[in-house]
Amino acid sequence: MDEKSHFLDLIQSNIVKYGYHVTIVNSTIEPRYIYTIGLSKSIGFELIFAGGIYYLKEDALKIIDEIVKVLRGKNNTNSEKINLNSFGKFSLSNVEPSWGKLMMLGVFDYYETDHIKAMQIVPDKAYYTLDTPNLSNIFDASSEPVWKWLVYTWNYSVPEDSTVVSNINALLGDAITEVTRWEDNEWEMFAGAGPDVKEDEMRIVSLGTILGIDKTLTPAINLDLGKGLWRESLESSWNKWG
């Protein structure tokens, strides 16, 4: 059995057992995204949760499952906010086909069609990290720089698997003010003082994600190991330290 046939059999098995299959895409460059296969027949569309690094993978999977339960229990009134208590509120937004064809390849392989309806799971403002794209617009790399790596080749002078330890506040939009490079492919970049960041507030994202969020962080690429930069605000110049 070839790899594609095995994948399709796995999808079918999960649909029979659970009602749908989930594909998790973890790229070295663009943010994580998760999409369903198999919901089209039961609720009329598939779901995709793109970005949303506020939520760890296990929580993101729980969110998808809870939303599926809600949708199965009512007449698909998708305009309403879905309240998942401790996870916050979510809305569903139409996915423009140009995004679907770039991201949801397994859906098209399974259904053997070029046309699939999909809805994006969108977190409420308080949990809306900047790795979350607007999938309702036609894909445009210039307006969604975090996601440009879906179509562009990595062109920085550091490894494409480079990662950044950051904090939730930075990913929600606060300016990153402290940067340190520890390895050829590892940085820390925090909004606020790094020592004050609690472990449960930390998130690991790709360097491509961070540079897409804030292009003023590009000088971090040229830091020597163990060296850093700091600034007072987004409008301030960088200062060297270390």
C-alpha positions as CSV (number, residue, x, y, z in Angstrom):
1,M,0.0,0.0,0.0
2,D,1.4,3.4,-1.0
3,E,1.6,6.4,1.4
4,K,-1.4,8.1,-0.1
5,S,-3.6,5.0,0.1
6,H,-2.6,4.5,3.7
7,F,-3.5,8.2,4.5
8,L,-6.9,7.9,2.8
9,D,-7.6,4.7,4.7
10,L,-6.7,6.4,8.0
11,I,-9.0,9.3,7.2
12,Q,-11.9,6.9,6.5
13,S,-11.2,4.9,9.7
14,N,-11.3,8.1,11.8
15,I,-14.5,9.3,10.1
16,V,-16.2,6.0,11.0
17,K,-14.9,6.1,14.6
18,Y,-15.2,9.7,15.4
19,G,-17.2,11.4,12.7
20,Y,-14.3,13.3,11.3
21,H,-10.5,13.2,10.8
22,V,-8.1,15.9,12.0
23,T,-4.9,16.9,10.1
24,I,-2.3,18.9,12.0
25,V,0.3,20.7,9.9
26,N,3.5,21.7,11.7
27,S,5.8,23.5,9.3
28,T,9.3,24.7,10.2
29,I,8.4,28.2,8.8
30,E,4.7,29.1,8.8
31,P,2.5,28.7,11.9
32,R,0.7,25.6,12.9
33,Y,-2.7,24.9,11.5
34,I,-5.3,22.2,12.0
35,Y,-8.2,21.2,9.7
36,T,-10.9,18.6,9.6
37,I,-11.8,16.1,6.9
38,G,-15.2,14.4,6.9
39,L,-17.5,17.0,8.3
40,S,-18.9,18.1,5.0
41,K,-21.5,15.4,4.9
42,S,-22.7,16.0,8.5
43,I,-22.6,19.8,8.9
44,G,-22.0,21.0,5.4
45,F,-18.4,22.2,5.6
46,E,-14.9,21.5,7.0
47,L,-13.2,23.5,9.8
48,I,-9.7,25.0,9.9
49,F,-8.0,26.5,12.9
50,A,-5.0,28.5,11.6
51,G,-2.4,30.0,13.9
52,G,-3.9,30.7,17.3
53,I,-0.7,29.9,19.2
54,Y,-2.3,31.3,22.3
55,Y,-3.7,27.8,22.5
56,L,-1.4,24.8,22.8
57,K,-2.0,21.9,20.4
58,E,-4.0,19.8,22.8
59,D,-6.3,22.7,23.6
60,A,-6.7,23.6,19.9
61,L,-7.8,20.0,19.3
62,K,-10.3,20.2,22.2
63,I,-11.6,23.5,20.8
64,I,-12.3,21.9,17.4
65,D,-14.0,19.0,19.0
66,E,-16.2,21.2,21.2
67,I,-17.2,23.4,18.2
68,V,-18.1,20.3,16.2
69,K,-20.4,19.2,19.1
70,V,-22.1,22.6,19.1
71,L,-22.6,22.6,15.4
72,R,-24.1,19.2,15.4
73,G,-26.5,20.2,18.0
74,K,-28.1,23.1,16.1
75,N,-29.1,24.2,12.7
76,N,-25.7,25.6,11.7
77,T,-26.4,29.2,12.7
78,N,-22.7,30.1,12.0
79,S,-23.1,33.8,12.6
80,E,-23.4,33.3,16.3
81,K,-20.5,33.4,18.7
82,I,-19.6,30.0,20.2
83,N,-18.9,30.2,23.9
84,L,-16.5,27.5,25.1
85,N,-16.1,28.9,28.6
86,S,-12.5,28.6,29.7
87,F,-11.3,28.7,26.1
88,G,-13.2,31.9,25.3
89,K,-15.6,32.7,22.5
90,F,-15.2,31.8,18.8
91,S,-16.7,32.8,15.5
92,L,-16.8,31.0,12.2
93,S,-15.7,32.8,9.0
94,N,-15.9,31.6,5.4
95,V,-12.6,30.4,4.0
96,E,-11.7,31.9,0.6
97,P,-10.9,29.0,-1.9
98,S,-7.4,30.3,-2.6
99,W,-6.4,29.6,1.1
100,G,-8.2,26.2,1.1
101,K,-6.2,25.0,-1.9
102,L,-2.9,26.0,-0.3
103,M,-3.6,24.6,3.2
104,M,-6.2,21.8,3.1
105,L,-4.7,19.4,0.6
106,G,-6.0,16.4,2.4
107,V,-9.6,17.5,2.0
108,F,-9.3,17.7,-1.7
109,D,-7.5,14.4,-2.0
110,Y,-10.1,12.6,0.1
111,Y,-13.2,14.1,-1.7
112,E,-11.5,14.1,-5.1
113,T,-12.9,17.5,-5.9
114,D,-11.7,21.0,-6.5
115,H,-14.5,22.7,-4.5
116,I,-14.9,22.3,-0.8
117,K,-16.7,24.7,1.6
118,A,-14.6,25.4,4.7
119,M,-15.0,27.7,7.8
120,Q,-12.2,29.3,9.8
121,I,-12.3,29.1,13.6
122,V,-11.6,32.6,14.8
123,P,-10.7,33.3,18.5
124,D,-12.2,36.3,20.3
125,K,-10.1,39.5,20.5
126,A,-8.6,38.6,23.9
127,Y,-7.1,35.4,22.5
128,Y,-6.4,36.6,18.9
129,T,-2.7,36.2,18.4
130,L,-1.0,37.8,15.4
131,D,-0.3,34.4,13.7
132,T,-4.0,34.2,13.0
133,P,-4.7,34.9,9.3
134,N,-7.9,36.3,7.7
135,L,-8.9,33.4,5.5
136,S,-12.0,35.2,4.2
137,N,-9.8,37.3,1.8
138,I,-8.1,36.1,-1.3
139,F,-4.6,34.9,-0.4
140,D,-2.1,37.7,-0.7
141,A,1.4,37.2,0.7
142,S,2.0,41.0,1.0
143,S,-1.1,41.4,3.3
144,E,-0.4,38.2,5.3
145,P,3.4,38.2,5.7
146,V,3.3,35.6,8.4
147,W,1.9,33.1,5.9
148,K,3.9,34.1,2.8
149,W,6.0,31.0,3.2
150,L,3.1,29.0,1.9
151,V,4.2,30.1,-1.5
152,Y,7.7,31.6,-1.0
153,T,11.0,29.9,-0.4
154,W,13.0,30.7,2.7
155,N,15.5,33.4,1.8
156,Y,17.2,34.5,5.1
157,S,20.8,33.6,6.0
158,V,19.8,31.5,9.0
159,P,18.3,27.9,9.0
160,E,14.6,27.8,8.0
161,D,13.9,25.7,11.0
162,S,14.9,28.6,13.3
163,T,12.6,29.0,16.3
164,V,11.9,31.8,18.8
165,V,10.8,31.5,22.4
166,S,8.4,34.4,22.9
167,N,5.6,35.4,25.2
168,I,1.8,35.6,24.8
169,N,1.8,39.4,25.2
170,A,4.2,39.7,22.2
171,L,2.1,37.4,20.1
172,L,-1.0,39.4,21.0
173,G,0.6,42.6,19.7
174,D,2.8,44.1,22.4
175,A,6.1,45.3,21.1
176,I,9.1,43.0,21.5
177,T,11.7,44.9,23.5
178,E,14.3,42.2,24.3
179,V,16.1,39.8,21.9
180,T,18.8,37.2,22.5
181,R,20.3,34.7,20.2
182,W,21.4,31.4,21.9
183,E,22.0,29.0,19.0
184,D,22.4,29.2,15.2
185,N,18.6,28.6,15.0
186,E,17.3,29.6,18.4
187,W,16.3,33.0,19.8
188,E,14.4,34.5,22.7
189,M,12.2,37.5,22.0
190,F,10.0,39.0,24.7
191,A,7.7,41.9,25.1
192,G,8.9,43.2,28.5
193,A,11.6,41.8,30.7
194,G,12.5,38.2,29.9
195,P,13.1,37.1,33.5
196,D,9.6,38.3,34.4
197,V,7.9,36.0,31.8
198,K,6.3,32.9,33.4
199,E,6.7,29.5,31.8
200,D,3.0,29.2,31.0
201,E,3.1,32.5,29.1
202,M,5.9,31.3,26.8
203,R,5.3,30.0,23.3
204,I,7.7,28.6,20.7
205,V,7.1,29.9,17.2
206,S,9.0,29.9,14.0
207,L,11.4,32.8,13.2
208,G,9.4,33.2,10.0
209,T,6.3,33.9,12.1
210,I,8.0,36.5,14.3
211,L,9.5,38.3,11.3
212,G,6.1,38.3,9.6
213,I,4.6,39.9,12.7
214,D,7.3,42.6,13.1
215,K,9.9,43.3,10.4
216,T,11.8,45.6,12.8
217,L,13.1,42.4,14.4
218,T,15.2,41.5,11.3
219,P,18.5,42.7,12.9
220,A,18.2,39.8,15.3
221,I,19.3,37.5,12.4
222,N,22.8,39.0,12.5
223,L,23.4,38.7,16.2
224,D,26.3,36.6,17.4
225,L,25.5,33.7,19.8
226,G,24.9,34.9,23.3
227,K,24.4,38.5,22.2
228,G,21.2,40.5,22.4
229,L,19.3,43.7,21.6
230,W,16.9,45.8,23.6
231,R,14.7,48.9,23.0
232,E,12.2,50.9,24.9
233,S,9.4,50.6,22.4
234,L,8.5,49.8,18.8
235,E,9.5,53.3,17.7
236,S,12.9,53.2,19.5
237,S,16.2,52.2,18.0
238,W,17.8,48.9,19.0
239,N,20.7,48.9,21.5
240,K,23.2,46.1,21.8
241,W,24.0,44.2,25.0
242,G,25.9,41.1,25.9
